[in-house]
Structure formats: structure tokens, C-alpha cells
Amino acid sequence: MRVLWLANGCLLLAVIWLGPLLSAWRGSVTAHMLAHMGVVAVAAPLIAIGVAPRLASCRRPVLTGLPIVASLVELLVVWGWHAPAARRLAESSLWGTALEQACFLAAGLFLWSTCLAAGSTNRSSSNAAGTFGLLLTSVHMTLLGALLALSPRTLYQFGDVTCFGTTLTAAQDQQLGAVVMLMVGAAAYLAGGVALLSGLLAEPNRRVA
């Protein structure tokens, strides 16, 4: 079953990386956000489901601390690559795009694999750390999406862009991209955190039973 999850995650990566999101529409913030969220919030957890159990054998202090570290790494990677200068680098060259996407995938896999592994253990401290890691990521993803949506000026483009055959102004494109981050990214991390939290809350009942 884990092979199926891995295959689906890899297939989604191929669709994102080889499709028009990062080629024909690379100048669009909306297309960028669709690619970004597809990598970190959909493909990464699919792949992590297959590899997370392997981390469950880590020593307790290591496994307990990793989700928090992973969430902070995700914060630095995501916020760093959404700085205007970094965004221009990713748009201007194939190597910049490849570096950006590699960072997104590495940070996403690190976060999801450690959080899911921590949540799969029988230790309350590890379960809590995995839950906190995903919920913290949902918070800073929501904050970034809100900042992009409510920014009084455009940060990345100053003219019209095309995405899915539709022409958008720079402001519309940035706002729509922010909505994608909020609806897909923040929601995915929140759902993962809530799922781990429900398991953590059910643990005392299982022990009593």
C-alpha cells in the first residue's frame, strides 16, 4: 500500500514539474502557488505516508524535537522563496525554478515525514510534537497567504499575466495566488494537525480500555 502512495506522489510531481505551471505560466503567481501547494501540501504528504513509519524507530528525544525543527525549516524556506528577489530568481531561469522546487520538496518531505512518524508512535510527547509541527505550519502559511492577499501593492509583477488562458492584472494574480495558498496549503496542514490531535486525545481512552 505504501508503494501506491509513493507512486501517486511522484506522479503528481511529474504533472506539476513537466506541465505548464512552471513553463508557459511561470510568470503567474497563481500558477506558482498551484505548483508550490501541489508539491508541499499534496505530493509531499503522499510520499511521506510511505516513508514515515521508518522514522518511528528513532530515539525519543530525536523524534520529539524533529517536527518542531521541520516546521521552522518550512517557514524559512517558504517565506524566503516568496521574497520578491527570490521570486524573480525563480522566474528568470530554469536553474532558479529547479532550486526553488527542490527546496519546497525537501522542506515538505522533512515536515510531513517527521510529523507523521511522531504521530504514529505510542508516546504522547512525540504525538504532541507532530501535531504542533503541522498546526504551527498551518499558522505561518495562513499568515503569509493573508499578507499577500491584503498587500496594498503588488510584490512580484507589474503588468498583466496569463494563467489557464485567462489574463489577470498583477493585483488579481497575487490575490488569487494568496487564496490558493490559504485554501490548499493552510487547510492541508490544519487537517493533518487536527488528525494527529484527534489521535492524541483518543490515547487516554485507549489506555483505559
The 8 nearest C-alpha neighbors of each residue, nearest first, counted from 0:
[[1, 3, 2, 4, 49, 5, 48, 6],
 [0, 2, 49, 4, 3, 5, 48, 50],
 [3, 1, 5, 0, 4, 6, 49, 7],
 [4, 2, 6, 0, 1, 5, 7, 49],
 [5, 3, 1, 7, 45, 6, 2, 46],
 [4, 6, 46, 2, 8, 3, 7, 49],
 [5, 7, 3, 9, 8, 4, 10, 2],
 [8, 6, 10, 4, 9, 5, 3, 11],
 [7, 9, 42, 45, 5, 11, 46, 6],
 [8, 10, 12, 6, 11, 7, 5, 13],
 [11, 9, 7, 13, 12, 8, 6, 14],
 [10, 12, 14, 8, 13, 9, 42, 7],
 [13, 11, 9, 15, 10, 14, 16, 8],
 [12, 14, 10, 16, 11, 15, 17, 9],
 [15, 13, 11, 12, 17, 18, 16, 10],
 [16, 14, 12, 18, 13, 17, 34, 11],
 [15, 17, 13, 18, 14, 12, 21, 20],
 [18, 16, 14, 13, 15, 19, 21, 22],
 [17, 19, 15, 14, 20, 16, 21, 22],
 [18, 20, 22, 23, 21, 24, 17, 25],
 [21, 19, 30, 24, 18, 22, 25, 34],
 [22, 20, 25, 19, 24, 16, 23, 18],
 [21, 23, 19, 25, 24, 20, 18, 17],
 [22, 24, 19, 25, 21, 20, 26, 18],
 [25, 23, 20, 26, 22, 27, 162, 19],
 [24, 26, 21, 22, 27, 23, 20, 90],
 [27, 25, 24, 90, 28, 160, 31, 30],
 [26, 28, 30, 29, 25, 24, 160, 31],
 [29, 27, 31, 176, 30, 173, 172, 32],
 [28, 30, 176, 32, 27, 31, 172, 175],
 [31, 29, 33, 20, 27, 32, 28, 24],
 [30, 32, 28, 34, 29, 33, 35, 27],
 [33, 31, 35, 29, 34, 30, 176, 36],
 [32, 34, 30, 36, 31, 35, 37, 29],
 [35, 33, 37, 31, 32, 36, 15, 38],
 [34, 36, 32, 38, 37, 33, 31, 39],
 [37, 35, 40, 39, 38, 33, 184, 34],
 [36, 38, 34, 41, 35, 40, 33, 39],
 [37, 39, 42, 35, 36, 43, 41, 40],
 [40, 38, 107, 43, 36, 37, 41, 104],
 [39, 41, 36, 184, 37, 38, 187, 43],
 [42, 40, 37, 43, 44, 38, 39, 45],
 [41, 43, 8, 38, 45, 44, 37, 11],
 [42, 44, 108, 39, 46, 45, 107, 41],
 [45, 43, 47, 46, 111, 42, 41, 48],
 [46, 44, 8, 42, 4, 48, 43, 47],
 [45, 47, 5, 43, 8, 44, 48, 49],
 [48, 46, 112, 44, 50, 49, 51, 45],
 [49, 47, 45, 46, 51, 50, 44, 4],
 [48, 50, 1, 47, 46, 51, 5, 4],
 [49, 51, 47, 48, 52, 53, 112, 46],
 [50, 52, 116, 112, 53, 47, 54, 48],
 [53, 51, 55, 54, 116, 50, 49, 119],
 [52, 54, 51, 55, 50, 56, 116, 57],
 [55, 53, 52, 56, 51, 57, 116, 113],
 [54, 56, 116, 52, 57, 53, 120, 117],
 [55, 57, 54, 58, 53, 52, 59, 62],
 [58, 56, 55, 54, 62, 59, 61, 60],
 [57, 59, 61, 60, 62, 56, 55, 63],
 [58, 60, 62, 61, 63, 57, 125, 122],
 [61, 59, 63, 62, 58, 64, 57, 125],
 [62, 60, 59, 64, 63, 58, 65, 57],
 [61, 63, 59, 65, 64, 60, 57, 117],
 [64, 62, 125, 60, 61, 128, 65, 59],
 [63, 65, 61, 62, 67, 66, 60, 68],
 [64, 66, 68, 62, 67, 63, 69, 61],
 [67, 65, 69, 132, 114, 113, 129, 68],
 [68, 66, 132, 70, 69, 65, 64, 71],
 [67, 69, 65, 71, 66, 70, 72, 64],
 [70, 68, 110, 66, 72, 67, 71, 65],
 [71, 69, 73, 67, 72, 132, 68, 136],
 [70, 72, 74, 68, 73, 69, 75, 67],
 [73, 71, 69, 75, 74, 70, 76, 68],
 [74, 72, 70, 76, 106, 71, 75, 77],
 [73, 75, 71, 72, 77, 76, 78, 70],
 [76, 74, 72, 78, 73, 79, 77, 71],
 [77, 75, 79, 73, 74, 78, 80, 72],
 [78, 76, 74, 80, 79, 75, 73, 81],
 [77, 79, 81, 75, 80, 76, 74, 82],
 [78, 80, 76, 81, 77, 82, 75, 85],
 [79, 81, 85, 77, 82, 78, 86, 76],
 [82, 80, 78, 79, 86, 83, 77, 85],
 [81, 83, 85, 80, 79, 84, 86, 78],
 [84, 82, 86, 85, 155, 81, 154, 87],
 [85, 83, 87, 86, 82, 88, 81, 80],
 [86, 84, 88, 80, 82, 87, 83, 89],
 [85, 87, 83, 89, 88, 84, 81, 80],
 [88, 86, 90, 84, 85, 89, 91, 83],
 [87, 89, 85, 91, 86, 90, 95, 84],
 [90, 88, 95, 96, 86, 87, 91, 92],
 [91, 89, 87, 88, 92, 86, 26, 25],
 [90, 92, 88, 89, 87, 95, 93, 96],
 [93, 91, 95, 94, 90, 89, 96, 88],
 [92, 94, 96, 95, 97, 91, 89, 90],
 [95, 93, 97, 92, 96, 98, 89, 99],
 [94, 96, 89, 92, 98, 93, 97, 88],
 [95, 97, 89, 93, 99, 94, 98, 100],
 [96, 98, 94, 100, 99, 95, 101, 93],
 [99, 97, 101, 95, 96, 100, 94, 102],
 [98, 100, 96, 102, 97, 101, 95, 103],
 [99, 101, 103, 97, 102, 98, 104, 96],
 [102, 100, 98, 104, 103, 99, 97, 105],
 [103, 101, 105, 99, 100, 104, 106, 98],
 [102, 104, 100, 106, 101, 105, 107, 39],
 [103, 105, 107, 101, 102, 106, 108, 39],
 [104, 106, 102, 108, 107, 103, 109, 101],
 [107, 105, 109, 73, 103, 104, 108, 102],
 [108, 106, 39, 104, 110, 109, 43, 105],
 [107, 109, 43, 105, 111, 110, 106, 112],
 [110, 108, 106, 107, 112, 111, 69, 105],
 [109, 111, 69, 107, 108, 113, 112, 70],
 [110, 112, 114, 108, 113, 44, 109, 115],
 [113, 111, 51, 47, 115, 109, 114, 110],
 [112, 114, 116, 66, 110, 115, 111, 117],
 [115, 113, 129, 117, 66, 111, 116, 112],
 [116, 114, 118, 112, 117, 113, 51, 111],
 [115, 117, 51, 113, 119, 55, 118, 114],
 [118, 116, 125, 114, 129, 126, 115, 119],
 [117, 119, 126, 115, 116, 129, 120, 195],
 [118, 120, 116, 117, 115, 121, 55, 126],
 [121, 119, 122, 118, 117, 55, 126, 116],
 [120, 122, 123, 119, 126, 125, 118, 202],
 [123, 121, 125, 120, 124, 126, 117, 59],
 [122, 124, 126, 125, 127, 121, 199, 202],
 [123, 125, 127, 126, 122, 128, 63, 117],
 [126, 124, 63, 117, 128, 127, 122, 123],
 [127, 125, 118, 123, 129, 117, 128, 124],
 [126, 128, 130, 124, 125, 129, 123, 131],
 [127, 129, 125, 131, 130, 126, 63, 132],
 [130, 128, 114, 132, 117, 126, 66, 127],
 [129, 131, 192, 127, 195, 128, 132, 133],
 [130, 132, 128, 134, 129, 133, 135, 127],
 [133, 131, 66, 67, 129, 135, 70, 130],
 [132, 134, 192, 136, 188, 135, 131, 130],
 [133, 135, 137, 131, 192, 136, 189, 132],
 [136, 134, 138, 132, 137, 133, 131, 139],
 [135, 137, 133, 139, 138, 134, 70, 140],
 [136, 138, 185, 134, 188, 140, 135, 189],
 [139, 137, 135, 141, 136, 140, 142, 134],
 [138, 140, 142, 136, 141, 137, 143, 135],
 [141, 139, 137, 143, 142, 138, 185, 136],
 [142, 140, 144, 138, 139, 185, 143, 181],
 [143, 141, 139, 145, 140, 144, 146, 138],
 [142, 144, 146, 140, 145, 141, 139, 147],
 [145, 143, 177, 141, 147, 142, 146, 181],
 [144, 146, 148, 142, 143, 147, 149, 141],
 [147, 145, 143, 149, 144, 148, 150, 142],
 [148, 146, 144, 150, 145, 149, 177, 143],
 [147, 149, 174, 145, 177, 146, 150, 144],
 [148, 150, 146, 147, 145, 151, 174, 144],
 [149, 151, 147, 152, 146, 148, 153, 154],
 [152, 150, 149, 153, 148, 147, 170, 154],
 [153, 151, 150, 154, 170, 149, 147, 169],
 [152, 154, 170, 155, 156, 169, 157, 173],
 [153, 155, 83, 156, 152, 173, 150, 157],
 [156, 154, 83, 153, 157, 86, 87, 28],
 [157, 155, 169, 158, 154, 153, 159, 26],
 [156, 158, 169, 153, 155, 159, 168, 170],
 [159, 157, 169, 156, 168, 160, 167, 170],
 [158, 160, 168, 167, 169, 166, 161, 157],
 [161, 159, 167, 166, 27, 168, 158, 169],
 [160, 162, 166, 165, 164, 167, 24, 27],
 [161, 163, 164, 165, 24, 27, 30, 166],
 [164, 162, 165, 161, 24, 30, 166, 19],
 [163, 165, 162, 161, 166, 24, 167, 160],
 [166, 164, 162, 161, 163, 167, 160, 159],
 [165, 167, 161, 160, 159, 162, 164, 168],
 [168, 166, 160, 159, 172, 171, 161, 165],
 [167, 169, 159, 171, 170, 172, 158, 160],
 [168, 170, 172, 156, 157, 171, 158, 159],
 [169, 171, 173, 168, 172, 153, 174, 152],
 [172, 170, 174, 168, 173, 169, 167, 175],
 [171, 173, 169, 175, 170, 174, 167, 29],
 [174, 172, 176, 170, 175, 171, 28, 169],
 [175, 173, 148, 177, 171, 176, 172, 170],
 [174, 176, 178, 172, 177, 173, 29, 171],
 [177, 175, 29, 173, 179, 174, 178, 28],
 [176, 178, 144, 174, 180, 148, 175, 179],
 [177, 179, 175, 181, 176, 180, 182, 174],
 [180, 178, 176, 182, 177, 181, 183, 175],
 [181, 179, 184, 177, 178, 183, 182, 144],
 [180, 182, 178, 185, 179, 144, 141, 184],
 [181, 183, 179, 186, 180, 178, 184, 185],
 [184, 182, 186, 180, 179, 181, 187, 185],
 [183, 185, 180, 187, 186, 40, 36, 181],
 [184, 186, 137, 181, 188, 141, 140, 187],
 [185, 187, 189, 183, 184, 188, 182, 190],
 [188, 186, 190, 184, 189, 185, 183, 40],
 [189, 187, 137, 191, 133, 185, 190, 186],
 [188, 190, 186, 192, 137, 191, 187, 134],
 [191, 189, 193, 187, 188, 192, 186, 194],
 [192, 190, 188, 194, 189, 193, 187, 195],
 [191, 193, 130, 133, 189, 134, 195, 194],
 [192, 194, 196, 190, 195, 191, 189, 197],
 [195, 193, 191, 197, 196, 192, 190, 198],
 [196, 194, 198, 192, 130, 197, 193, 118],
 [195, 197, 193, 199, 198, 194, 130, 192],
 [198, 196, 200, 194, 199, 195, 193, 201],
 [197, 199, 201, 195, 196, 200, 202, 194],
 [198, 200, 196, 202, 197, 201, 126, 195],
 [201, 199, 197, 202, 198, 196, 203, 204],
 [200, 202, 198, 204, 199, 203, 197, 205],
 [201, 203, 205, 199, 204, 200, 198, 206],
 [204, 202, 206, 205, 201, 207, 200, 199],
 [203, 205, 207, 206, 201, 202, 208, 200],
 [206, 204, 208, 202, 203, 207, 201, 200],
 [205, 207, 203, 204, 208, 202, 201, 121],
 [208, 206, 204, 205, 203, 202, 201, 200],
 [207, 205, 206, 204, 203, 202, 201, 200]]
